């Protein structure tokens, strides 16, 4: 569409006004020889082609478009280059003055003043110089209007494109003008600011978002990229964003800026998703049918739906982190991050900054932009503090404050950063004994020990070993691409009779070793790690040297010890044990004394 076509109604009004003022006919065509406007004699031709639309011809309008010159035709009838109709001798015009409409050195149309009567011809030719000057002014006026219209159209198109672009951005996005007034707002920005978009647009960003760096960018012209900012609204609601502000270039200073921002928890979740390769676990992944492990699983499943802090204890290798991950997966936070940190594996000098983060320049070697700690990365999810008993006392104090207030302060910083995390801690040490020895804070222990879970060692749930072996075989035969269909009875007996001080982790390692060593489809005792074979052989030899009475006594002692651990050594506990074993209380007391298990 030609530029004049965009302002056709105005061009028509102008043509009619000139015709009335000068008592002469007016015709205006565009750069494609389409009649855009015309007074009464040309009204029927509007939107039709002049000169048969032949732009490459030598007729008047085509010649004007091509040469950018004005022309005066005093006798159209005798001029073969006036109009195609003049060649047929049917031209009604008696005289015409025309001039090009030029915009940016390009001809966009032609204005023609035409005489149809002798009087009009006489006045047109007599005032030729003045009329040419008038037409040139009129040409510039129309060119300016076309330029203005195109600018408005461009602005409208850019505005629509900007709105479309901003709407497709997953971050919150705002466009502001040179005064800081919001001109565009995408849906995400409205949600993050918790305001209706119609309220945001037209407001000064400084009023909606106190302290925003966007207003500084309007003055300095320097972009502001990926900065962490905390703001409070007038209603005191805290907002924690990652913000970027890019200026829109102007002549002397920015004409505006585009502000993009996202919630800090979403940014942390993205970091976690990109960096985490750990497997997800559910309670179905925890192998075990014995009463003790089932009891722990049932308890963990019941508390998973809440937000209370959980303390998981148990020997090394019992699967404390798997339980923590299963609790997270079964909770309302399952879509949030699960951040694990081993407090005993990180040097004390680095543990604080790993947990709580640091500000730029907080210490030698610190990143200039600072770094978020594990608590911040876990925002909206769960943090697992493994080997919590290894945490130094001075950090225990800081951890206690975080658990109480759910606010962290980075090393070298003073800003209080709110976090929304569930804490699951774990330890293979006796924290109560450490507490009595002064190596673990009592207040922190009670803060962590809201929901205690104790994972039994593998030696106390031997009935689960065959199922664990089967799962390990499936895993490592697949990884190592081996075909093992079964395990010989002697090898399984050896595995069951081993004490497994390293628990499930040691069992997994042993099966991986055995699968590597196996040469056929049956796993043999000779494929097991030598240390396990040795320990079991020595134990069997020792057993063979004992009398039947000693061996039966050993079994009795083991059974009674398990029941004492389960029900306690109180009067009521012993009464329950006697009933469970279907013996009298007197017999129970006698056996406890004989086997060295008697308690007061």
Number of C-alpha atoms within 10 A of each C-alpha: 7 15 19 28 18 16 17 16 13 14 19 19 13 18 24 19 14 15 18 13 9 14 13 22 23 29 25 27 26 26 23 18 23 22 25 27 29 26 24 15 13 14 16 12 17 18 15 14 16 21 19 13 15 15 17 10 16 16 18 24 33 25 19 22 25 17 11 19 13 21 17 18 19 18 13 22 21 13 14 16 18 23 22 18 15 17 15 10 12 11 16 13 19 18 22 25 21 25 26 30 32 19 17 8 8 13 19 24 30 27 26 22 26 22 24 16 13 11 11 20 19 15 15 24 18 11 10 15 11 12 18 19 12 12 22 19 13 16 21 15 13 24 21 15 18 21 16 13 16 16 12 12 13 12 13 12 12 12 14 13 12 17 18 12 12 23 18 13 13 14 21 23 27 26 26 26 19 17 13 21 20 24 18 23 25 23 19 21 25 19 12 17 17 9 13 13 17 11 11 21 19 16 15 17 21 15 14 16 16 12 16 18 18 28 21 15 20 25 13 11 22 14 18 16 14 14 13 17 16 17 15 13 14 11 6 8 9 13 16 18 22 19 24 19 27 20 25 19 13 11 6 7 15 20 17 26 24 21 25 23 25 21 19 20 22 18 15 20 22 15 13 17 13 9 9 12 8 10 7 13 18 16 18 9 12 16 14 19 13 13 10 15 21 14 14 17 20 12 14 22 19 13 16 20 15 14 15 16 19 24 26 25 23 18 19 19 20 22 19 25 19 17 24 29 25 23 27 28 21 19 20 15 21 17 12 24 25 28 22 20 18 16 23 17 11 14 9 14 8 10 20 23 20 19 23 23 25 24 21 18 15 17 12 7 8 14 13 12 13 18 18 18 20 22 29 27 29 25 24 23 25 28 26 27 24 25 20 24 24 19 21 16 14 10 14 19 13 16 18 17 14 17 18 11 10 17 17 24 18 24 21 15 15 10 12 12 16 19 20 15 24 24 21 28 26 25 22 20 16 12 18 15 11 15 16 11 10 11 16 21 21 15 13 18 19 12 17 22 17 12 16 16 20 18 21 17 21 25 18 13 16 18 14 17 20 15 13 19 20 13 15 19 24 15 15 20 17 12 10 11 11 17 16 18 12 12 16 11 12 13 17 16 13 17 23 20 17 19 16 18 16 17 18 20 15 16 21 20 14 21 25 20 15 20 25 16 15 18 14 12 13 15 24 20 21 13 19 22 16 12 10 18 18 12 15 19 14 12 13 13 11 10 13 11 10 11 10 11 9 12 14 12 15 13 12 15 18 13 12 20 16 13 19 17 10 12 14 15 18 12 11 10 15 18 16 17 22 18 12 10 12 10 12 13 16 10 11 20 15 13 17 17 12 12 15 9 15 13 9 5
